[in-house]
Amino acid sequence: MRTRLACPCGVRLVGEDEDDLVARAQEHLAAEHPGRSYDRELILLLAT
Ligand SMILES: [Zn+2]
């Protein structure tokens, strides 16, 4: 299961599971990178 994602801006996101990671990543994008949105597949592709 992929639960970690390093954002290119340097922030490390960790989720409890894939759904949580996707939610956290989308929240981070909305807060810090307005105008960018990654869908679930792309987030999980980038996650480790
Ligand atoms: Zn970021």
N, CA, C, O and the ligand as a Tripos MOL2 file, in Angstrom:
@<TRIPOS>MOLECULE
protein
  193   191    49     0     0
PROTEIN
NO_CHARGES

@<TRIPOS>ATOM
      1 N           0.8520   -1.2020    0.0000 N.3       1 MET1
      2 CA          0.0000    0.0000    0.0000 C.3       1 MET1
      3 C           0.8850    1.2490    0.0000 C.2       1 MET1
      4 O           1.8740    1.3180    0.7290 O.2       1 MET1
      5 N           0.5300    2.2010   -0.7980 N.am      2 ARG2
      6 CA          1.3130    3.4320   -0.9110 C.3       2 ARG2
      7 C           0.7120    4.4860    0.0040 C.2       2 ARG2
      8 O          -0.4610    4.8360   -0.1210 O.2       2 ARG2
      9 N           1.5220    4.9860    0.9190 N.am      3 THR3
     10 CA          0.9790    5.9280    1.9020 C.3       3 THR3
     11 C           1.8250    7.1730    2.0460 C.2       3 THR3
     12 O           1.5390    8.0180    2.8940 O.2       3 THR3
     13 N           2.8670    7.3050    1.2320 N.am      4 ARG4
     14 CA          3.7470    8.4650    1.3750 C.3       4 ARG4
     15 C           3.9180    9.1560    0.0300 C.2       4 ARG4
     16 O           4.0220    8.5170   -1.0170 O.2       4 ARG4
     17 N           3.9410   10.4700    0.0940 N.am      5 LEU5
     18 CA          4.1320   11.2450   -1.1210 C.3       5 LEU5
     19 C           5.0100   12.4530   -0.7930 C.2       5 LEU5
     20 O           4.7270   13.2120    0.1330 O.2       5 LEU5
     21 N           6.0740   12.6120   -1.5670 N.am      6 ALA6
     22 CA          6.9170   13.7960   -1.4140 C.3       6 ALA6
     23 C           6.4960   14.7870   -2.4900 C.2       6 ALA6
     24 O           6.6910   14.5450   -3.6810 O.2       6 ALA6
     25 N           5.9210   15.8990   -2.0630 N.am      7 CYS7
     26 CA          5.5210   16.9290   -3.0130 C.3       7 CYS7
     27 C           6.7780   17.6130   -3.5640 C.2       7 CYS7
     28 O           7.7600   17.7740   -2.8390 O.2       7 CYS7
     29 N           6.7550   18.0120   -4.8300 N.am      8 PRO8
     30 CA          7.9120   18.7200   -5.3900 C.3       8 PRO8
     31 C           8.2940   19.9750   -4.6060 C.2       8 PRO8
     32 O           9.4340   20.4270   -4.7140 O.2       8 PRO8
     33 N           7.3940   20.5450   -3.8320 N.am      9 CYS9
     34 CA          7.7250   21.7390   -3.0480 C.3       9 CYS9
     35 C           8.4980   21.3860   -1.7830 C.2       9 CYS9
     36 O           8.9400   22.2810   -1.0650 O.2       9 CYS9
     37 N           8.6680   20.0880   -1.4970 N.am     10 GLY10
     38 CA          9.4620   19.6890   -0.3470 C.3      10 GLY10
     39 C           8.6540   19.1410    0.8100 C.2      10 GLY10
     40 O           9.2080   18.5680    1.7480 O.2      10 GLY10
     41 N           7.3450   19.3150    0.7440 N.am     11 VAL11
     42 CA          6.4920   18.8020    1.8240 C.3      11 VAL11
     43 C           6.3290   17.2880    1.6750 C.2      11 VAL11
     44 O           6.1340   16.7740    0.5730 O.2      11 VAL11
     45 N           6.4120   16.5990    2.7910 N.am     12 ARG12
     46 CA          6.1760   15.1540    2.7770 C.3      12 ARG12
     47 C           4.8070   14.8680    3.3560 C.2      12 ARG12
     48 O           4.4930   15.2710    4.4760 O.2      12 ARG12
     49 N           4.0110   14.1790    2.5950 N.am     13 LEU13
     50 CA          2.6590   13.8500    3.0350 C.3      13 LEU13
     51 C           2.6190   12.3670    3.3770 C.2      13 LEU13
     52 O           3.1590   11.5270    2.6570 O.2      13 LEU13
     53 N           1.9640   12.0680    4.4990 N.am     14 VAL14
     54 CA          1.8210   10.6730    4.9110 C.3      14 VAL14
     55 C           0.3580   10.4240    5.2350 C.2      14 VAL14
     56 O          -0.2530   11.1690    6.0020 O.2      14 VAL14
     57 N          -0.1900    9.3930    4.6590 N.am     15 GLY15
     58 CA         -1.5770    9.0420    4.9340 C.3      15 GLY15
     59 C          -1.6730    7.7460    5.7080 C.2      15 GLY15
     60 O          -0.7270    6.9600    5.7560 O.2      15 GLY15
     61 N          -2.8220    7.5350    6.3110 N.am     16 GLU16
     62 CA         -3.0380    6.2860    7.0410 C.3      16 GLU16
     63 C          -3.2710    5.1410    6.0710 C.2      16 GLU16
     64 O          -2.9570    3.9880    6.3650 O.2      16 GLU16
     65 N          -3.8120    5.4640    4.9360 N.am     17 ASP17
     66 CA         -3.9900    4.4820    3.8730 C.3      17 ASP17
     67 C          -4.0720    5.2520    2.5570 C.2      17 ASP17
     68 O          -3.9000    6.4710    2.5450 O.2      17 ASP17
     69 N          -4.3280    4.5700    1.4730 N.am     18 GLU18
     70 CA         -4.3080    5.2530    0.1760 C.3      18 GLU18
     71 C          -5.3680    6.3430    0.0910 C.2      18 GLU18
     72 O          -5.1080    7.4290   -0.4280 O.2      18 GLU18
     73 N          -6.5630    6.0540    0.6000 N.am     19 ASP19
     74 CA         -7.6340    7.0520    0.5410 C.3      19 ASP19
     75 C          -7.2430    8.3060    1.3260 C.2      19 ASP19
     76 O          -7.4720    9.4320    0.8850 O.2      19 ASP19
     77 N          -6.6480    8.0810    2.4980 N.am     20 ASP20
     78 CA         -6.2460    9.2010    3.3370 C.3      20 ASP20
     79 C          -5.1310    9.9980    2.6620 C.2      20 ASP20
     80 O          -5.1290   11.2290    2.6930 O.2      20 ASP20
     81 N          -4.1970    9.2930    2.0600 N.am     21 LEU21
     82 CA         -3.1090    9.9880    1.3620 C.3      21 LEU21
     83 C          -3.6530   10.8320    0.2110 C.2      21 LEU21
     84 O          -3.2430   11.9790    0.0330 O.2      21 LEU21
     85 N          -4.5590   10.2770   -0.5560 N.am     22 VAL22
     86 CA         -5.1450   11.0370   -1.6710 C.3      22 VAL22
     87 C          -5.8580   12.2770   -1.1460 C.2      22 VAL22
     88 O          -5.7300   13.3580   -1.7210 O.2      22 VAL22
     89 N          -6.6040   12.1290   -0.0640 N.am     23 ALA23
     90 CA         -7.3110   13.2740    0.5170 C.3      23 ALA23
     91 C          -6.3200   14.3330    0.9950 C.2      23 ALA23
     92 O          -6.5110   15.5250    0.7550 O.2      23 ALA23
     93 N          -5.2680   13.8910    1.6700 N.am     24 ARG24
     94 CA         -4.2680   14.8460    2.1700 C.3      24 ARG24
     95 C          -3.5410   15.5450    1.0300 C.2      24 ARG24
     96 O          -3.2860   16.7480    1.0870 O.2      24 ARG24
     97 N          -3.2130   14.7860    0.0030 N.am     25 ALA25
     98 CA         -2.5150   15.3790   -1.1340 C.3      25 ALA25
     99 C          -3.4070   16.4100   -1.8230 C.2      25 ALA25
    100 O          -2.9340   17.4780   -2.2140 O.2      25 ALA25
    101 N          -4.6790   16.0980   -1.9720 N.am     26 GLN26
    102 CA         -5.5680   17.0520   -2.6380 C.3      26 GLN26
    103 C          -5.7640   18.2950   -1.7870 C.2      26 GLN26
    104 O          -5.8660   19.4010   -2.3180 O.2      26 GLN26
    105 N          -5.8160   18.1230   -0.4690 N.am     27 GLU27
    106 CA         -5.9010   19.2760    0.4340 C.3      27 GLU27
    107 C          -4.6500   20.1390    0.3280 C.2      27 GLU27
    108 O          -4.7340   21.3660    0.2710 O.2      27 GLU27
    109 N          -3.4960   19.4890    0.3030 N.am     28 HIS28
    110 CA         -2.2330   20.2210    0.1920 C.3      28 HIS28
    111 C          -2.1770   20.9930   -1.1220 C.2      28 HIS28
    112 O          -1.7750   22.1570   -1.1500 O.2      28 HIS28
    113 N          -2.5770   20.3470   -2.1980 N.am     29 LEU29
    114 CA         -2.5630   21.0280   -3.4950 C.3      29 LEU29
    115 C          -3.4890   22.2320   -3.4900 C.2      29 LEU29
    116 O          -3.1370   23.2950   -4.0010 O.2      29 LEU29
    117 N          -4.6600   22.0680   -2.9170 N.am     30 ALA30
    118 CA         -5.6240   23.1690   -2.8940 C.3      30 ALA30
    119 C          -5.0930   24.3250   -2.0630 C.2      30 ALA30
    120 O          -5.3050   25.4890   -2.4050 O.2      30 ALA30
    121 N          -4.3900   24.0030   -0.9530 N.am     31 ALA31
    122 CA         -3.9170   25.0370   -0.0370 C.3      31 ALA31
    123 C          -2.6470   25.7090   -0.5480 C.2      31 ALA31
    124 O          -2.5040   26.9270   -0.4440 O.2      31 ALA31
    125 N          -1.7250   24.9220   -1.1000 N.am     32 GLU32
    126 CA         -0.3950   25.4390   -1.4310 C.3      32 GLU32
    127 C          -0.1510   25.6200   -2.9210 C.2      32 GLU32
    128 O           0.7180   26.3930   -3.3230 O.2      32 GLU32
    129 N          -0.8970   24.9270   -3.7170 N.am     33 HIS33
    130 CA         -0.6700   24.9900   -5.1710 C.3      33 HIS33
    131 C          -2.0000   25.1950   -5.8930 C.2      33 HIS33
    132 O          -2.4520   24.3300   -6.6430 O.2      33 HIS33
    133 N          -2.6110   26.3420   -5.6590 N.am     34 PRO34
    134 CA         -3.9220   26.5840   -6.2830 C.3      34 PRO34
    135 C          -3.8260   26.4640   -7.8020 C.2      34 PRO34
    136 O          -2.8670   26.9330   -8.4140 O.2      34 PRO34
    137 N          -4.7990   25.8520   -8.3770 N.am     35 GLY35
    138 CA         -4.8120   25.6940   -9.8320 C.3      35 GLY35
    139 C          -4.2950   24.3380  -10.2730 C.2      35 GLY35
    140 O          -4.5260   23.9160  -11.4060 O.2      35 GLY35
    141 N          -3.5820   23.6450   -9.3600 N.am     36 ARG36
    142 CA         -3.1330   22.3020   -9.6980 C.3      36 ARG36
    143 C          -4.0430   21.2960   -9.0280 C.2      36 ARG36
    144 O          -4.3750   21.4300   -7.8500 O.2      36 ARG36
    145 N          -4.4350   20.3140   -9.7620 N.am     37 SER37
    146 CA         -5.1420   19.2320   -9.0920 C.3      37 SER37
    147 C          -4.7390   17.9220   -9.7330 C.2      37 SER37
    148 O          -4.7320   17.7830  -10.9560 O.2      37 SER37
    149 N          -4.4080   16.9780   -8.8990 N.am     38 TYR38
    150 CA         -4.0090   15.6590   -9.3710 C.3      38 TYR38
    151 C          -5.1260   14.7010   -9.0420 C.2      38 TYR38
    152 O          -5.7080   14.7600   -7.9590 O.2      38 TYR38
    153 N          -5.4200   13.8330   -9.9590 N.am     39 ASP39
    154 CA         -6.4470   12.8560   -9.6270 C.3      39 ASP39
    155 C          -5.8220   11.6900   -8.8580 C.2      39 ASP39
    156 O          -4.6030   11.5740   -8.7410 O.2      39 ASP39
    157 N          -6.6860   10.8510   -8.3510 N.am     40 ARG40
    158 CA         -6.2530    9.7490   -7.4920 C.3      40 ARG40
    159 C          -5.1640    8.8880   -8.1390 C.2      40 ARG40
    160 O          -4.1790    8.5250   -7.4970 O.2      40 ARG40
    161 N          -5.3550    8.5760   -9.3970 N.am     41 GLU41
    162 CA         -4.3960    7.6970  -10.0730 C.3      41 GLU41
    163 C          -3.0150    8.3200  -10.1200 C.2      41 GLU41
    164 O          -2.0100    7.6440   -9.8980 O.2      41 GLU41
    165 N          -2.9700    9.6090  -10.4090 N.am     42 LEU42
    166 CA         -1.6780   10.2720  -10.5080 C.3      42 LEU42
    167 C          -1.0120   10.3840   -9.1290 C.2      42 LEU42
    168 O           0.1950   10.1840   -8.9930 O.2      42 LEU42
    169 N          -1.8040   10.7020   -8.1270 N.am     43 ILE43
    170 CA         -1.2490   10.7790   -6.7760 C.3      43 ILE43
    171 C          -0.6580    9.4310   -6.3670 C.2      43 ILE43
    172 O           0.4420    9.3750   -5.8150 O.2      43 ILE43
    173 N          -1.3690    8.3690   -6.6290 N.am     44 LEU44
    174 CA         -0.8600    7.0470   -6.2370 C.3      44 LEU44
    175 C           0.3250    6.6300   -7.1000 C.2      44 LEU44
    176 O           1.1860    5.8660   -6.6640 O.2      44 LEU44
    177 N           0.3580    7.1340   -8.3140 N.am     45 LEU45
    178 CA          1.5160    6.8390   -9.1760 C.3      45 LEU45
    179 C           2.7810    7.4840   -8.6080 C.2      45 LEU45
    180 O           3.8720    6.9200   -8.6920 O.2      45 LEU45
    181 N           2.6160    8.6690   -8.0320 N.am     46 LEU46
    182 CA          3.7700    9.3980   -7.4990 C.3      46 LEU46
    183 C           4.1120    8.9670   -6.0750 C.2      46 LEU46
    184 O           5.1980    9.2550   -5.5730 O.2      46 LEU46
    185 N           3.1840    8.2830   -5.4390 N.am     47 ALA47
    186 CA          3.3790    7.9080   -4.0370 C.3      47 ALA47
    187 C           4.3050    6.7030   -3.9130 C.2      47 ALA47
    188 O           4.5370    5.9650   -4.8710 O.2      47 ALA47
    189 N           4.8300    6.5310   -2.6890 N.am     48 THR48
    190 CA          5.6820    5.3690   -2.4100 C.3      48 THR48
    191 C           5.1970    4.6790   -1.1400 C.2      48 THR48
    192 O           5.7760    3.6760   -0.7230 O.2      48 THR48
    193 ZN          3.5190   20.9960   -2.3070 Zn       49 ZN49
@<TRIPOS>BOND
     1     1     2 1
     2     2     3 1
     3     3     4 2
     4     3     5 am
     5     5     6 1
     6     6     7 1
     7     7     8 2
     8     7     9 am
     9     9    10 1
    10    10    11 1
    11    11    12 2
    12    11    13 am
    13    13    14 1
    14    14    15 1
    15    15    16 2
    16    15    17 am
    17    17    18 1
    18    18    19 1
    19    19    20 2
    20    19    21 am
    21    21    22 1
    22    22    23 1
    23    23    24 2
    24    23    25 am
    25    25    26 1
    26    26    27 1
    27    27    28 2
    28    27    29 am
    29    29    30 1
    30    30    31 1
    31    31    32 2
    32    31    33 am
    33    33    34 1
    34    34    35 1
    35    35    36 2
    36    35    37 am
    37    37    38 1
    38    38    39 1
    39    39    40 2
    40    39    41 am
    41    41    42 1
    42    42    43 1
    43    43    44 2
    44    43    45 am
    45    45    46 1
    46    46    47 1
    47    47    48 2
    48    47    49 am
    49    49    50 1
    50    50    51 1
    51    51    52 2
    52    51    53 am
    53    53    54 1
    54    54    55 1
    55    55    56 2
    56    55    57 am
    57    57    58 1
    58    58    59 1
    59    59    60 2
    60    59    61 am
    61    61    62 1
    62    62    63 1
    63    63    64 2
    64    63    65 am
    65    65    66 1
    66    66    67 1
    67    67    68 2
    68    67    69 am
    69    69    70 1
    70    70    71 1
    71    71    72 2
    72    71    73 am
    73    73    74 1
    74    74    75 1
    75    75    76 2
    76    75    77 am
    77    77    78 1
    78    78    79 1
    79    79    80 2
    80    79    81 am
    81    81    82 1
    82    82    83 1
    83    83    84 2
    84    83    85 am
    85    85    86 1
    86    86    87 1
    87    87    88 2
    88    87    89 am
    89    89    90 1
    90    90    91 1
    91    91    92 2
    92    91    93 am
    93    93    94 1
    94    94    95 1
    95    95    96 2
    96    95    97 am
    97    97    98 1
    98    98    99 1
    99    99   100 2
   100    99   101 am
   101   101   102 1
   102   102   103 1
   103   103   104 2
   104   103   105 am
   105   105   106 1
   106   106   107 1
   107   107   108 2
   108   107   109 am
   109   109   110 1
   110   110   111 1
   111   111   112 2
   112   111   113 am
   113   113   114 1
   114   114   115 1
   115   115   116 2
   116   115   117 am
   117   117   118 1
   118   118   119 1
   119   119   120 2
   120   119   121 am
   121   121   122 1
   122   122   123 1
   123   123   124 2
   124   123   125 am
   125   125   126 1
   126   126   127 1
   127   127   128 2
   128   127   129 am
   129   129   130 1
   130   130   131 1
   131   131   132 2
   132   131   133 am
   133   133   134 1
   134   134   135 1
   135   135   136 2
   136   135   137 am
   137   137   138 1
   138   138   139 1
   139   139   140 2
   140   139   141 am
   141   141   142 1
   142   142   143 1
   143   143   144 2
   144   143   145 am
   145   145   146 1
   146   146   147 1
   147   147   148 2
   148   147   149 am
   149   149   150 1
   150   150   151 1
   151   151   152 2
   152   151   153 am
   153   153   154 1
   154   154   155 1
   155   155   156 2
   156   155   157 am
   157   157   158 1
   158   158   159 1
   159   159   160 2
   160   159   161 am
   161   161   162 1
   162   162   163 1
   163   163   164 2
   164   163   165 am
   165   165   166 1
   166   166   167 1
   167   167   168 2
   168   167   169 am
   169   169   170 1
   170   170   171 1
   171   171   172 2
   172   171   173 am
   173   173   174 1
   174   174   175 1
   175   175   176 2
   176   175   177 am
   177   177   178 1
   178   178   179 1
   179   179   180 2
   180   179   181 am
   181   181   182 1
   182   182   183 1
   183   183   184 2
   184   183   185 am
   185   185   186 1
   186   186   187 1
   187   187   188 2
   188   187   189 am
   189   189   190 1
   190   190   191 1
   191   191   192 2
@<TRIPOS>SUBSTRUCTURE
     1 MET1         2 RESIDUE 1 A MET
     2 ARG2         6 RESIDUE 1 A ARG
     3 THR3        10 RESIDUE 1 A THR
     4 ARG4        14 RESIDUE 1 A ARG
     5 LEU5        18 RESIDUE 1 A LEU
     6 ALA6        22 RESIDUE 1 A ALA
     7 CYS7        26 RESIDUE 1 A CYS
     8 PRO8        30 RESIDUE 1 A PRO
     9 CYS9        34 RESIDUE 1 A CYS
    10 GLY10       38 RESIDUE 1 A GLY
    11 VAL11       42 RESIDUE 1 A VAL
    12 ARG12       46 RESIDUE 1 A ARG
    13 LEU13       50 RESIDUE 1 A LEU
    14 VAL14       54 RESIDUE 1 A VAL
    15 GLY15       58 RESIDUE 1 A GLY
    16 GLU16       62 RESIDUE 1 A GLU
    17 ASP17       66 RESIDUE 1 A ASP
    18 GLU18       70 RESIDUE 1 A GLU
    19 ASP19       74 RESIDUE 1 A ASP
    20 ASP20       78 RESIDUE 1 A ASP
    21 LEU21       82 RESIDUE 1 A LEU
    22 VAL22       86 RESIDUE 1 A VAL
    23 ALA23       90 RESIDUE 1 A ALA
    24 ARG24       94 RESIDUE 1 A ARG
    25 ALA25       98 RESIDUE 1 A ALA
    26 GLN26      102 RESIDUE 1 A GLN
    27 GLU27      106 RESIDUE 1 A GLU
    28 HIS28      110 RESIDUE 1 A HIS
    29 LEU29      114 RESIDUE 1 A LEU
    30 ALA30      118 RESIDUE 1 A ALA
    31 ALA31      122 RESIDUE 1 A ALA
    32 GLU32      126 RESIDUE 1 A GLU
    33 HIS33      130 RESIDUE 1 A HIS
    34 PRO34      134 RESIDUE 1 A PRO
    35 GLY35      138 RESIDUE 1 A GLY
    36 ARG36      142 RESIDUE 1 A ARG
    37 SER37      146 RESIDUE 1 A SER
    38 TYR38      150 RESIDUE 1 A TYR
    39 ASP39      154 RESIDUE 1 A ASP
    40 ARG40      158 RESIDUE 1 A ARG
    41 GLU41      162 RESIDUE 1 A GLU
    42 LEU42      166 RESIDUE 1 A LEU
    43 ILE43      170 RESIDUE 1 A ILE
    44 LEU44      174 RESIDUE 1 A LEU
    45 LEU45      178 RESIDUE 1 A LEU
    46 LEU46      182 RESIDUE 1 A LEU
    47 ALA47      186 RESIDUE 1 A ALA
    48 THR48      190 RESIDUE 1 A THR
    49 ZN49       193 GROUP 0 **** ****
